[in-house]
């Protein structure tokens, strides 16, 4: 199956609804949309917001490779992957991964692999801004 692929690194707000609408089609009995959002605390410590930075050329190439891997591994009809860069406030989406497949097991497995591989391999880093004014770059998410 030739899946439609969409990947983007952007400083603009992300839309889970746009991702859903783009991947959905008549062949898909299942659409899974994962949205990662900025949470208000990490390890019990209040967070004021996040800054995401990326090595843009590399990250865009890597996003495309992850989407292609998902499409080559699962019988999906569409894959959407977008990640924000820049300063994000609590509650804002930082990443959206959506897939459409004929059946839910494949859709869930493909979406989970997509987000897990994106987080582990794509050249994007986050800086947490604590409510007390301090900031740090965590080693992993």
N, C-alpha and C positions, 0 to 999 in steps of 0.2 A: 504494500500500500504506500502510495506517495502522500505523505502527510504535509499539510501546510505548516510552515514554521514562521514564527515572529519572535525576534529578540531585540532588546533595546536597553541601553544604559542611558539614563536621562536625569536631568535636574528638575523635571516637571513632575507634578503630582501623578500618582499611579491610579488606575481605575480597574478594580476587580470586575465591575460590570462590563467594561469594554473588553476585557480578557474573555469573560464568559461568552459574550455575544460574538466575538471573533472566532472562537474555537467551535462553538455549537454548529451542528449541521444535521441534515436528515439521516446520516449514517450513524450518528452518535446516540447510543442509548444511555451514555453516561458522560457527564461533564464534571470534572473536579477542578476547583479553583482554590489554590492555597494563597493566602495573603499573610505575609509577615508584617507585623506592625511594631511600632516603637512602644515598648512597655514602660510603665511608670516606676518600676524598680527592678534592680538586678541584685540577687543575693541579699535581699532585705534592705538594700540601700536605695534611697529615692534618686530617680534619674530625672534630669531636667530636659534632656533631649539627646539626639545623636548627630554625629557628622559622619557621612560616608564619603570615602575617597576611593578612587580607582585608577589603575593604569589603563586608561580608556581603550586604546587600540587593542591591547592584550585582552582586556575584560570582554570587549565586544566579540572578539574572535572566539574566546572561551565559551561565552554564552551560546553562540551559534553552534559550537561543537557539542555542548551538552544537549541542546535541543535536537540536534541531528542524531545523537546517540539514543535519546529517548525514542525518537521516531523509528530508528533502526532496530530497537530491542523489543518494543511493544507494538501491538496492532492499533495504533492511534491514527486518527484522521487529522489532528491538529495539535500543535504545541505552541504555547505563548510563554515567554520569559522576559520580564522586565525588572530592572533594579534601579533604585534611586541613588543619586549621589547628592552631596551637599548637606545642608542642615535640615533636620527633620524634628518635628515636635512630637510630643506624646500622642499616641493614637494614629499617627500618619502611617500609611503603608510604605514599607521600605522595599518590598519585593512581592511580585505576583507571578505565580506559575500556574498555568491552566493547561489541561489536556482534555481531549475528547476521544472517546473510544466506544466500541460497540457495547461493551459490558463494564460494570463497575469494578471488578477485581483488577482488570488491566488498567483502567483509568486511575484508580488509587495507587497501584504499584508504580505506574509511570510518573505520576505527579510527585510521589514521595522520592523516587530516585532522582527526579529532576531537581527538586529543592535541596536534597542532601548533597548531590554532586556539585551543584552551583555553590553552595556555602563552603564546601571543602576545597574547590579547585579554582574558582574564578577570582581574579586579581582585584578584589574589592575588600576594603578594610573599614572598620567602624571605630569611632572614638565616642566613648560614653561621657556625657557631661553630667556630673553629679549635681544634685540640688544645692549642695554646699559650696559650689563654685569650682571644685576640682574636676579634673578630666583624666581619662586614661584610655589607652588602646588595648583592649583585651586580646589575649593570644588566640582564643577560639570563641565561637558563638555558642 
